Each structure stands twice: as C-alpha cells, then as structure tokens.
Amino acid sequence: MKQSELYEQIEAYLNDTLSPGQRQEWEQRMAEDPALSQEVALHRSLKEDFDPGRIALRANLRDIMQEPLPSNAQSKFDKKWYWWISLGCLSAVLILYAVWMVWAKEKPASPEPESVPIEMPKVYPDTIQTPKKAAPIAKADPALEAFQ
Amino acid sequence: MTNTDYLEGVLNGDPIVLRKMYQTMFPLILKMVEGQSGSEDDARDIFQEATIVIYSKAQSPDFRINFQFNTYFTAVCRNLWLNRRSKRSASEVTIREDVKLLAGTDDLELNYLTMERQQVFDDAFAKLGEDCQKLLRLFFEKTPMSEIATEMGFASEGYARRPKFQCKDYLVDLVKKQPGYLELIQA
C-alpha cells in the first residue's frame, strides 16, 4: 500500500467515515500490527492537538520576546553609570591624596618666626581709674531676719 | 489590567497583552529560574510554555482564576520549571509536593506530557514552509478539500491531495525524529 493511501485510510478511520465492516477490519489490522497502531496514534495526536491559534501565539511570543526589556535595560544603564561615577570619584580622591602627599613632602620647612618685641601700652597716672564704690547692700527683709 | 483582560488577550494572541506580560512578569520568572541554577533560555522557554498553558486552559468557558493573574502565572511557571529541573536532576521530589510547598496552589493540573507533545508538534510545524503550513492549517481545521484547492490555487480537489499528503508526511517525519515521540503520542 502506498504511503498516501495509508494516510487516507487512517484519516478515514479517525474521521469515522469507514463503514462498520471496514472499521472492524481496520481495528483488527491495528491489533495485529503495532507499527500501524503507532502510526494511527500519531495521526490522532496531530488531529487532536493541532491548534492554529496556539501556533500563532507561539510565533507572536517569539517576536515579542526578542524585544529588549525597557526596565531591565534602564537598570543596566543605571548600573553602568553608577560604576563609572563611583570609579571616577574614587580616582579623584586618590589623585588628590597623592598630590597632597607630594606637596607636603616637597614643601620647605617654614622658618622660625622672628621674635617681635611686645610693646606694652603706656599707662599714664591721670588715666588710672579708681574702682567704683560698691553699691550699698540692700537692707535685709525683716521677715527673713525674723526667720533667721 | 484585569484577569479577564489577560485571559482574552492570551486567547486572541493580542500583542499588547503579551508584551505587557513579558515586560512585567518575565523579569520575575528570570530571577526565579536563575536563582535556581537555570539559564535565561530556560526562563524564556518556561515563560512561553506557561503562556501556552494559560491559552489552553482559557479555551474552556468554565476556566476561572481565583488569584491575581500574575500570581497564577508565576505559579504555573514555577510548576513548569520544577518539572523541567526534576527531569534534569532526576530528583525524587515530586512536582506536586514542590507545588504545595512553593506555590501554595495545587489545582493547576498541568498535563506535562500533553504540553510536551504539543510543543513537539508546534516546533515541527514551524519548520514547514509557508505554503505547507497554510495547507495543513486548512486541512486540520477541517476545511473541505475543494475549498483548500481554491484557497491554495490548485487546479482541482484531486490535485490538492498530493501536496497535502506531502506536507503531512513531512510533518510526521519531523515528529518521528524527536526522541521519545512514542511516549508522547501514547500519553
């Protein structure tokens, strides 16, 4: 039997278009021939599981999943810049520290400051002020005195 | 976006809904999978398979999600990932136990063999040429051969049978080349 004829008979069996006699004969053949039985099982699965909507959905998903994730891309961008900025700051600090170290080593020792005579202000006798007379102590409260 | 919006969007293959799912949920799935020694490719496969699971389930008019869509979708992804991981490591932990522990949902009822079989068929179908795909799509949709002949520009219904056979034979061959296909078709 040609393969194409076999397929047509399998389809006829699966579509239930065989006469009762043909159907019985076909089932007898399947029972005796495991390879035929497997072939029928495969065609049955194809017939039952084929779904154009599902295949279109897979194709759509494949296309969409090629697109970059916006949030993911953004976070990668942020991370990249975070590291560059951090590296820049660290480098700047190290360079400043190195410059300061070199500058501190090369700077000549500062000379001793010359002693400058301290000029004392002249005090003239007529400018000396006598301390003010202390204010009289307020008279004690009689009630307090009584308490004491 | 409500659960109904998501389900209808997946059913109709709406790019806006699919893109939203990809942008909001894929990073979570990626984190989960990579956190459990998986790769980005694993995460992509799991995301696609979970969407197909939702599509298959949403075809039933009685299908309802009792959680937020994101929660349900993540639980499906987790299930699929655990199944894949346990296959790889031949772990003794059953999926059901893991689901109870991790997802807190035990009503997902995923038929992994059916899903795997569908993926094998879909992948094989995707390898066919455009004309073959169109012809077989019409055939599997039970379009009469006379209409297929007209649609495809064949001279007659009789003439259309030959390319239909050739395309189907090619598809069958591609499926048979998949390791373990016998187990899949007998599931």
Chai-1 contact restraints between the chains, C-beta under 6 A:
chainA,res_idxA,chainB,res_idxB,connection_type,confidence,min_distance_angstrom,max_distance_angstrom,comment,restraint_id
A,S4,B,F165,contact,1.0,0.0,6.0,A-B,restraint_1
A,Y7,B,F165,contact,1.0,0.0,6.0,A-B,restraint_2
A,A41,B,I185,contact,1.0,0.0,6.0,A-B,restraint_3
A,A41,B,Q186,contact,1.0,0.0,6.0,A-B,restraint_4
A,L42,B,I185,contact,1.0,0.0,6.0,A-B,restraint_5
A,S45,B,I185,contact,1.0,0.0,6.0,A-B,restraint_6
A,D49,B,Q118,contact,1.0,0.0,6.0,A-B,restraint_7
A,D49,B,F121,contact,1.0,0.0,6.0,A-B,restraint_8
A,F50,B,F140,contact,1.0,0.0,6.0,A-B,restraint_9
A,P52,B,R137,contact,1.0,0.0,6.0,A-B,restraint_10
A,R54,B,Y55,contact,1.0,0.0,6.0,A-B,restraint_11
A,I55,B,D122,contact,1.0,0.0,6.0,A-B,restraint_12
A,I55,B,F125,contact,1.0,0.0,6.0,A-B,restraint_13
A,A56,B,G13,contact,1.0,0.0,6.0,A-B,restraint_14
A,L57,B,G13,contact,1.0,0.0,6.0,A-B,restraint_15
A,L57,B,Y55,contact,1.0,0.0,6.0,A-B,restraint_16
A,R58,B,D122,contact,1.0,0.0,6.0,A-B,restraint_17
A,N60,B,G13,contact,1.0,0.0,6.0,A-B,restraint_18
A,N60,B,L18,contact,1.0,0.0,6.0,A-B,restraint_19
A,L61,B,Q48,contact,1.0,0.0,6.0,A-B,restraint_20
A,L61,B,T51,contact,1.0,0.0,6.0,A-B,restraint_21
A,I64,B,L18,contact,1.0,0.0,6.0,A-B,restraint_22
A,I64,B,R19,contact,1.0,0.0,6.0,A-B,restraint_23
A,I64,B,Y22,contact,1.0,0.0,6.0,A-B,restraint_24
A,M65,B,R44,contact,1.0,0.0,6.0,A-B,restraint_25
